[in-house]
Amino acid sequence: MKDFCVLINPNSQNGSTIKKAKIYLKKLTKEGFVFDTYYTYSKDNFLELFKRIIDDYDMFVVIGGDGLIHGVVQSIVDRKEKRIAIVPSGSGNMLASHHNLFSIDDTISSIKRNSLEKVDLVKVSYLTKDGEKKTVYSHCIIGVGYIADALKHATYVFRKLGPKWCYPLGGVFATFKIDPFDVELGVDNRLKSIPDATTLIMLNQGKIGPFTVAENVKDTDGYVDYVMFHTGTSSVEATLCLLDTFFGRYHFNKHRYVGRAKKIEIKLSTWKDLMIDGEMYEKTLRFSVEVIPKALTVFSNNMVEKQGV
């Protein structure tokens, strides 16, 4: 039996991951691990590959970004015996950084210690324009409005300039055309109407790429946190919110509506692109999010951080 299999997205980080992956594979071999290696080049290629190998392994080492992790999660959500080890190799590395995994050495250390953590997932159910109901599972973030537009711009900037400036510039570009919308938010059997929202974000983690969207958000507490910027949020304020992530001098609280719940029903006044874990899905008017507690098992360095080891 092989110890695990390694899944590699060679296209991650504009193709630079393929060079790093060769070094990572040598390190894993040097540490005495025995494993199989698979490369995935597209979403369809991944689905076909993973369907074929999912029953052959209980552990998957993922070398790629959050997109590859997102794909793995969709396939193992009901397979609690499956485990994921993450080698941070993307532009955002949201799940990896949340578990204090910043290098291949961190990943190897967590595997050797068998340091496992159960992580909540968020079930997202939404309606398409064709009336079809679809379900996606999120390990990190769901958003509509400004956050989705910022991501689309960041993806474009990343392809042109690389990862360093993609998130800040993507956020600034998105402020040039903020399109407000009304929201009906159903939380714990209570309905609240929010006019002129600019973005709605549901979080399973508080830190997204280089940005801290909300403090004290945990992916192991059985809740999804939500943050909504509404009436009065101007382009200037949105830009200042981004600057706050670098300098910490401006706090975007004046027009912020926040809370947490186990399940949220959302109805929008206009069709909006749905963003899940950095992946863009179809436009929707209605969707819901529901927490599935401790549905994903990942190798983590969080206990090392807490104990100061």
C-alpha positions as a Markdown table, in Angstrom:
| # | Residue | x | y | z |
|---|---|---|---|---|
| 1 | Met | 0.0 | 0.0 | 0.0 |
| 2 | Lys | 1.2 | 3.5 | -0.8 |
| 3 | Asp | 1.1 | 6.0 | 2.0 |
| 4 | Phe | -1.0 | 8.4 | 0.0 |
| 5 | Cys | -1.3 | 10.0 | -3.4 |
| 6 | Val | -0.2 | 13.5 | -4.5 |
| 7 | Leu | -2.5 | 15.6 | -6.6 |
| 8 | Ile | -0.8 | 18.4 | -8.6 |
| 9 | Asn | -2.3 | 21.3 | -10.5 |
| 10 | Pro | 0.6 | 22.3 | -12.7 |
| 11 | Asn | -1.3 | 25.4 | -13.9 |
| 12 | Ser | -1.6 | 26.9 | -10.4 |
| 13 | Gln | 0.1 | 30.2 | -9.9 |
| 14 | Asn | 0.3 | 30.9 | -13.6 |
| 15 | Gly | 2.1 | 27.6 | -14.2 |
| 16 | Ser | 4.9 | 28.2 | -11.7 |
| 17 | Thr | 3.6 | 25.3 | -9.5 |
| 18 | Ile | 5.0 | 22.7 | -11.8 |
| 19 | Lys | 8.6 | 23.8 | -11.0 |
| 20 | Lys | 8.0 | 23.9 | -7.3 |
| 21 | Ala | 6.2 | 20.5 | -7.4 |
| 22 | Lys | 9.4 | 18.7 | -8.5 |
| 23 | Ile | 11.2 | 20.0 | -5.4 |
| 24 | Tyr | 8.2 | 19.1 | -3.2 |
| 25 | Leu | 8.1 | 15.5 | -4.6 |
| 26 | Lys | 11.8 | 15.1 | -3.9 |
| 27 | Lys | 11.3 | 16.3 | -0.3 |
| 28 | Leu | 8.5 | 13.9 | 0.3 |
| 29 | Thr | 10.5 | 11.0 | -1.1 |
| 30 | Lys | 13.6 | 12.0 | 1.0 |
| 31 | Glu | 11.4 | 11.9 | 4.1 |
| 32 | Gly | 10.6 | 8.2 | 3.4 |
| 33 | Phe | 7.1 | 8.5 | 2.1 |
| 34 | Val | 5.9 | 6.2 | -0.6 |
| 35 | Phe | 3.2 | 7.6 | -2.8 |
| 36 | Asp | 1.6 | 7.9 | -6.3 |
| 37 | Thr | 1.5 | 11.1 | -8.2 |
| 38 | Tyr | -1.3 | 12.5 | -10.4 |
| 39 | Tyr | -1.4 | 15.7 | -12.5 |
| 40 | Thr | -4.7 | 17.4 | -13.2 |
| 41 | Tyr | -5.0 | 20.0 | -16.0 |
| 42 | Ser | -8.6 | 21.1 | -15.9 |
| 43 | Lys | -11.8 | 20.8 | -14.0 |
| 44 | Asp | -13.2 | 18.0 | -16.2 |
| 45 | Asn | -9.8 | 16.2 | -16.2 |
| 46 | Phe | -9.8 | 16.3 | -12.4 |
| 47 | Leu | -13.3 | 15.0 | -12.1 |
| 48 | Glu | -12.6 | 12.1 | -14.3 |
| 49 | Leu | -9.3 | 11.3 | -12.6 |
| 50 | Phe | -10.6 | 11.6 | -9.0 |
| 51 | Lys | -13.6 | 9.4 | -9.7 |
| 52 | Arg | -11.2 | 6.8 | -10.8 |
| 53 | Ile | -8.8 | 6.9 | -7.8 |
| 54 | Ile | -10.9 | 8.1 | -4.9 |
| 55 | Asp | -11.4 | 4.5 | -3.5 |
| 56 | Asp | -7.7 | 3.7 | -3.8 |
| 57 | Tyr | -6.5 | 6.2 | -1.1 |
| 58 | Asp | -7.6 | 7.5 | 2.2 |
| 59 | Met | -5.2 | 10.4 | 2.1 |
| 60 | Phe | -4.6 | 13.0 | -0.6 |
| 61 | Val | -1.7 | 15.5 | -0.6 |
| 62 | Val | -2.8 | 18.5 | -2.6 |
| 63 | Ile | -0.1 | 20.6 | -4.4 |
| 64 | Gly | -2.0 | 23.6 | -5.9 |
| 65 | Gly | -4.3 | 26.4 | -4.9 |
| 66 | Asp | -7.7 | 26.7 | -3.3 |
| 67 | Gly | -9.3 | 25.7 | -6.6 |
| 68 | Leu | -7.8 | 22.2 | -6.5 |
| 69 | Ile | -8.8 | 21.9 | -2.8 |
| 70 | His | -12.3 | 23.0 | -3.6 |
| 71 | Gly | -12.5 | 20.3 | -6.3 |
| 72 | Val | -11.3 | 17.6 | -3.8 |
| 73 | Val | -13.8 | 18.7 | -1.2 |
| 74 | Gln | -16.8 | 18.3 | -3.6 |
| 75 | Ser | -15.8 | 14.6 | -4.1 |
| 76 | Ile | -15.0 | 13.6 | -0.5 |
| 77 | Val | -17.7 | 15.6 | 1.4 |
| 78 | Asp | -19.5 | 12.4 | 2.4 |
| 79 | Arg | -16.4 | 10.3 | 2.8 |
| 80 | Lys | -15.3 | 11.1 | 6.4 |
| 81 | Glu | -12.4 | 8.5 | 6.3 |
| 82 | Lys | -10.6 | 10.6 | 3.7 |
| 83 | Arg | -7.9 | 13.1 | 4.8 |
| 84 | Ile | -6.3 | 16.1 | 3.0 |
| 85 | Ala | -2.8 | 17.4 | 3.4 |
| 86 | Ile | -2.2 | 20.8 | 1.8 |
| 87 | Val | 1.0 | 22.1 | 0.3 |
| 88 | Pro | 0.5 | 25.8 | -0.2 |
| 89 | Ser | 1.1 | 26.4 | -3.9 |
| 90 | Gly | -1.6 | 28.9 | -5.0 |
| 91 | Ser | -2.1 | 32.6 | -5.0 |
| 92 | Gly | -4.4 | 32.8 | -2.0 |
| 93 | Asn | -3.7 | 29.6 | 0.0 |
| 94 | Met | -6.8 | 30.3 | 2.1 |
| 95 | Leu | -7.2 | 26.9 | 3.8 |
| 96 | Ala | -3.5 | 26.3 | 4.1 |
| 97 | Ser | -2.7 | 29.6 | 5.8 |
| 98 | His | -5.7 | 29.2 | 8.1 |
| 99 | His | -4.0 | 26.0 | 9.4 |
| 100 | Asn | -0.5 | 27.5 | 9.6 |
| 101 | Leu | 0.8 | 25.6 | 6.6 |
| 102 | Phe | 3.1 | 28.0 | 4.8 |
| 103 | Ser | 5.6 | 25.6 | 3.2 |
| 104 | Ile | 6.2 | 22.0 | 2.2 |
| 105 | Asp | 8.1 | 21.6 | 5.5 |
| 106 | Asp | 5.0 | 22.6 | 7.5 |
| 107 | Thr | 3.0 | 20.1 | 5.6 |
| 108 | Ile | 5.5 | 17.3 | 6.1 |
| 109 | Ser | 5.7 | 18.1 | 9.8 |
| 110 | Ser | 1.9 | 17.9 | 10.2 |
| 111 | Ile | 1.8 | 14.5 | 8.4 |
| 112 | Lys | 4.6 | 13.1 | 10.6 |
| 113 | Arg | 2.8 | 14.2 | 13.8 |
| 114 | Asn | -0.5 | 13.0 | 12.4 |
| 115 | Ser | -1.9 | 16.3 | 13.4 |
| 116 | Leu | -5.4 | 16.1 | 12.2 |
| 117 | Glu | -8.2 | 18.7 | 12.6 |
| 118 | Lys | -11.9 | 18.4 | 11.8 |
| 119 | Val | -13.1 | 21.3 | 9.7 |
| 120 | Asp | -16.7 | 22.5 | 9.1 |
| 121 | Leu | -18.0 | 22.7 | 5.6 |
| 122 | Val | -20.7 | 25.0 | 4.3 |
| 123 | Lys | -23.4 | 23.5 | 2.0 |
| 124 | Val | -24.4 | 26.1 | -0.6 |
| 125 | Ser | -27.7 | 25.5 | -2.5 |
| 126 | Tyr | -28.6 | 27.9 | -5.3 |
| 127 | Leu | -31.0 | 28.4 | -8.2 |
| 128 | Thr | -29.8 | 29.1 | -11.7 |
| 129 | Lys | -31.6 | 31.2 | -14.3 |
| 130 | Asp | -32.9 | 28.0 | -15.8 |
| 131 | Gly | -34.5 | 27.1 | -12.5 |
| 132 | Glu | -32.1 | 24.3 | -11.8 |
| 133 | Lys | -31.1 | 23.7 | -8.2 |
| 134 | Lys | -27.4 | 23.1 | -7.6 |
| 135 | Thr | -25.3 | 22.2 | -4.5 |
| 136 | Val | -21.7 | 23.2 | -3.9 |
| 137 | Tyr | -19.6 | 22.7 | -0.7 |
| 138 | Ser | -17.4 | 25.5 | 0.6 |
| 139 | His | -14.4 | 25.3 | 2.9 |
| 140 | Cys | -13.8 | 29.0 | 3.1 |
| 141 | Ile | -15.9 | 31.8 | 1.6 |
| 142 | Ile | -19.1 | 32.5 | -0.3 |
| 143 | Gly | -19.9 | 35.9 | -1.7 |
| 144 | Val | -21.9 | 38.1 | -4.1 |
| 145 | Gly | -21.6 | 41.7 | -5.2 |
| 146 | Tyr | -18.3 | 43.6 | -4.7 |
| 147 | Ile | -16.4 | 40.6 | -3.4 |
| 148 | Ala | -17.1 | 38.5 | -6.5 |
| 149 | Asp | -16.3 | 41.4 | -8.8 |
| 150 | Ala | -13.0 | 42.0 | -7.0 |
| 151 | Leu | -12.1 | 38.4 | -7.4 |
| 152 | Lys | -12.8 | 38.5 | -11.2 |
| 153 | His | -10.5 | 41.6 | -11.5 |
| 154 | Ala | -7.9 | 39.9 | -9.3 |
| 155 | Thr | -7.8 | 36.9 | -11.5 |
| 156 | Tyr | -7.1 | 39.1 | -14.6 |
| 157 | Val | -4.4 | 41.0 | -12.8 |
| 158 | Phe | -2.8 | 37.8 | -11.5 |
| 159 | Arg | -2.5 | 36.5 | -15.1 |
| 160 | Lys | -0.8 | 39.8 | -16.2 |
| 161 | Leu | 1.3 | 40.8 | -13.1 |
| 162 | Gly | 1.5 | 37.8 | -10.9 |
| 163 | Pro | 0.2 | 37.2 | -7.3 |
| 164 | Lys | 1.8 | 40.2 | -5.5 |
| 165 | Trp | -0.7 | 42.8 | -6.5 |
| 166 | Cys | -3.7 | 40.8 | -7.8 |
| 167 | Tyr | -5.9 | 41.2 | -4.7 |
| 168 | Pro | -5.2 | 44.9 | -3.9 |
| 169 | Leu | -5.6 | 46.0 | -7.6 |
| 170 | Gly | -8.6 | 43.7 | -8.1 |
| 171 | Gly | -10.3 | 45.3 | -5.1 |
| 172 | Val | -9.5 | 48.8 | -6.3 |
| 173 | Phe | -10.8 | 48.1 | -9.9 |
| 174 | Ala | -14.0 | 46.7 | -8.5 |
| 175 | Thr | -14.8 | 50.0 | -6.7 |
| 176 | Phe | -15.1 | 51.7 | -10.1 |
| 177 | Lys | -18.4 | 50.1 | -10.7 |
| 178 | Ile | -20.2 | 49.1 | -7.5 |
| 179 | Asp | -23.8 | 47.9 | -8.3 |
| 180 | Pro | -26.0 | 48.0 | -5.2 |
| 181 | Phe | -28.7 | 45.4 | -4.6 |
| 182 | Asp | -31.4 | 44.7 | -2.0 |
| 183 | Val | -31.2 | 41.6 | 0.2 |
| 184 | Glu | -33.7 | 39.6 | 2.1 |
| 185 | Leu | -31.8 | 37.7 | 4.8 |
| 186 | Gly | -33.4 | 34.9 | 6.6 |
| 187 | Val | -31.4 | 34.0 | 9.7 |
| 188 | Asp | -32.7 | 31.6 | 12.4 |
| 189 | Asn | -36.4 | 32.1 | 11.4 |
| 190 | Arg | -36.0 | 35.9 | 11.4 |
| 191 | Leu | -36.2 | 37.9 | 8.2 |
| 192 | Lys | -34.3 | 41.1 | 7.7 |
| 193 | Ser | -34.4 | 43.3 | 4.6 |
| 194 | Ile | -31.3 | 45.3 | 3.8 |
| 195 | Pro | -31.5 | 47.9 | 1.0 |
| 196 | Asp | -28.6 | 49.0 | -1.2 |
| 197 | Ala | -26.1 | 46.3 | -0.3 |
| 198 | Thr | -22.8 | 46.3 | -2.1 |
| 199 | Thr | -21.6 | 42.9 | -1.0 |
| 200 | Leu | -22.6 | 39.9 | 1.0 |
| 201 | Ile | -20.0 | 37.5 | 2.3 |
| 202 | Met | -20.4 | 34.2 | 4.2 |
| 203 | Leu | -17.2 | 33.1 | 5.9 |
| 204 | Asn | -15.9 | 29.8 | 7.3 |
| 205 | Gln | -12.5 | 31.6 | 7.7 |
| 206 | Gly | -11.8 | 35.2 | 8.6 |
| 207 | Lys | -8.7 | 35.7 | 6.4 |
| 208 | Ile | -9.0 | 35.6 | 2.7 |
| 209 | Gly | -5.7 | 35.8 | 0.8 |
| 210 | Pro | -4.0 | 38.8 | 2.3 |
| 211 | Phe | -7.2 | 40.4 | 3.7 |
| 212 | Thr | -8.7 | 39.9 | 7.2 |
| 213 | Val | -12.4 | 40.2 | 6.4 |
| 214 | Ala | -13.6 | 39.5 | 9.9 |
| 215 | Glu | -12.0 | 38.8 | 13.3 |
| 216 | Asn | -12.3 | 35.6 | 15.3 |
| 217 | Val | -13.9 | 33.5 | 12.5 |
| 218 | Lys | -13.3 | 29.8 | 13.1 |
| 219 | Asp | -13.9 | 26.9 | 10.7 |
| 220 | Thr | -14.6 | 24.5 | 13.6 |
| 221 | Asp | -17.3 | 26.2 | 15.6 |
| 222 | Gly | -20.5 | 24.9 | 13.8 |
| 223 | Tyr | -21.4 | 28.4 | 12.5 |
| 224 | Val | -21.0 | 30.4 | 9.3 |
| 225 | Asp | -20.2 | 34.1 | 9.8 |
| 226 | Tyr | -21.7 | 36.7 | 7.5 |
| 227 | Val | -20.6 | 40.3 | 6.7 |
| 228 | Met | -22.7 | 42.7 | 4.6 |
| 229 | Phe | -21.7 | 46.2 | 3.5 |
| 230 | His | -24.9 | 48.2 | 2.9 |
| 231 | Thr | -26.3 | 51.7 | 2.5 |
| 232 | Gly | -23.7 | 54.4 | 2.4 |
| 233 | Thr | -20.8 | 52.2 | 1.2 |
| 234 | Ser | -19.1 | 54.4 | -1.4 |
| 235 | Ser | -16.2 | 53.6 | -3.7 |
| 236 | Val | -14.0 | 55.7 | -1.4 |
| 237 | Glu | -15.0 | 53.7 | 1.7 |
| 238 | Ala | -14.5 | 50.4 | -0.2 |
| 239 | Thr | -10.9 | 51.5 | -1.1 |
| 240 | Leu | -10.2 | 52.6 | 2.4 |
| 241 | Cys | -11.4 | 49.2 | 3.6 |
| 242 | Leu | -8.7 | 47.6 | 1.4 |
| 243 | Leu | -6.0 | 50.0 | 2.6 |
| 244 | Asp | -7.0 | 49.0 | 6.2 |
| 245 | Thr | -5.7 | 45.5 | 5.4 |
| 246 | Phe | -2.2 | 46.9 | 4.9 |
| 247 | Phe | -2.1 | 49.8 | 7.5 |
| 248 | Gly | -4.9 | 49.0 | 10.0 |
| 249 | Arg | -5.9 | 52.6 | 10.3 |
| 250 | Tyr | -9.4 | 52.5 | 8.9 |
| 251 | His | -12.1 | 50.4 | 10.4 |
| 252 | Phe | -15.0 | 49.6 | 8.0 |
| 253 | Asn | -17.8 | 49.5 | 10.7 |
| 254 | Lys | -20.1 | 52.3 | 9.9 |
| 255 | His | -22.1 | 50.5 | 7.3 |
| 256 | Arg | -21.4 | 46.9 | 8.2 |
| 257 | Tyr | -24.0 | 44.3 | 9.2 |
| 258 | Val | -22.6 | 41.2 | 10.8 |
| 259 | Gly | -23.7 | 38.0 | 12.5 |
| 260 | Arg | -23.4 | 34.2 | 12.6 |
| 261 | Ala | -25.8 | 31.3 | 12.1 |
| 262 | Lys | -26.1 | 27.7 | 11.3 |
| 263 | Lys | -28.3 | 28.3 | 8.2 |
| 264 | Ile | -29.1 | 31.4 | 6.2 |
| 265 | Glu | -31.6 | 31.9 | 3.4 |
| 266 | Ile | -30.8 | 34.7 | 0.9 |
| 267 | Lys | -32.9 | 36.4 | -1.7 |
| 268 | Leu | -31.4 | 39.1 | -4.0 |
| 269 | Ser | -33.2 | 41.8 | -5.9 |
| 270 | Thr | -30.9 | 41.4 | -9.0 |
| 271 | Trp | -29.0 | 38.5 | -10.5 |
| 272 | Lys | -25.5 | 38.3 | -9.1 |
| 273 | Asp | -22.4 | 36.1 | -9.8 |
| 274 | Leu | -22.0 | 33.6 | -7.0 |
| 275 | Met | -18.4 | 33.2 | -5.9 |
| 276 | Ile | -17.4 | 30.1 | -3.8 |
| 277 | Asp | -13.9 | 29.6 | -2.5 |
| 278 | Gly | -12.5 | 31.7 | -5.3 |
| 279 | Glu | -14.4 | 29.9 | -8.0 |
| 280 | Met | -17.0 | 31.7 | -10.0 |
| 281 | Tyr | -20.4 | 30.0 | -10.4 |
| 282 | Glu | -23.6 | 31.0 | -12.3 |
| 283 | Lys | -25.6 | 34.0 | -11.5 |
| 284 | Thr | -28.3 | 33.6 | -9.0 |
| 285 | Leu | -31.2 | 35.3 | -7.2 |
| 286 | Arg | -31.7 | 32.9 | -4.4 |
| 287 | Phe | -29.4 | 30.7 | -2.4 |
| 288 | Ser | -28.9 | 29.2 | 1.1 |
| 289 | Val | -25.9 | 28.3 | 3.2 |
| 290 | Glu | -25.9 | 25.6 | 5.9 |
| 291 | Val | -23.1 | 24.5 | 8.1 |
| 292 | Ile | -22.0 | 20.8 | 8.1 |
| 293 | Pro | -20.0 | 20.5 | 11.3 |
| 294 | Lys | -16.6 | 18.8 | 11.2 |
| 295 | Ala | -17.2 | 17.3 | 7.8 |
| 296 | Leu | -13.6 | 17.6 | 6.5 |
| 297 | Thr | -10.4 | 16.2 | 8.0 |
| 298 | Val | -7.2 | 18.1 | 7.2 |
| 299 | Phe | -3.6 | 18.0 | 8.5 |
| 300 | Ser | -3.0 | 21.1 | 10.5 |
| 301 | Asn | -0.3 | 23.0 | 12.4 |
| 302 | Asn | -2.8 | 24.9 | 14.5 |
| 303 | Met | -2.0 | 22.9 | 17.7 |
| 304 | Val | 1.7 | 23.6 | 17.2 |
| 305 | Glu | 0.9 | 27.3 | 17.0 |
| 306 | Lys | -1.2 | 27.2 | 20.1 |
| 307 | Gln | 1.4 | 25.3 | 22.2 |
| 308 | Gly | 4.3 | 27.4 | 20.9 |
| 309 | Val | 6.2 | 24.3 | 19.8 |
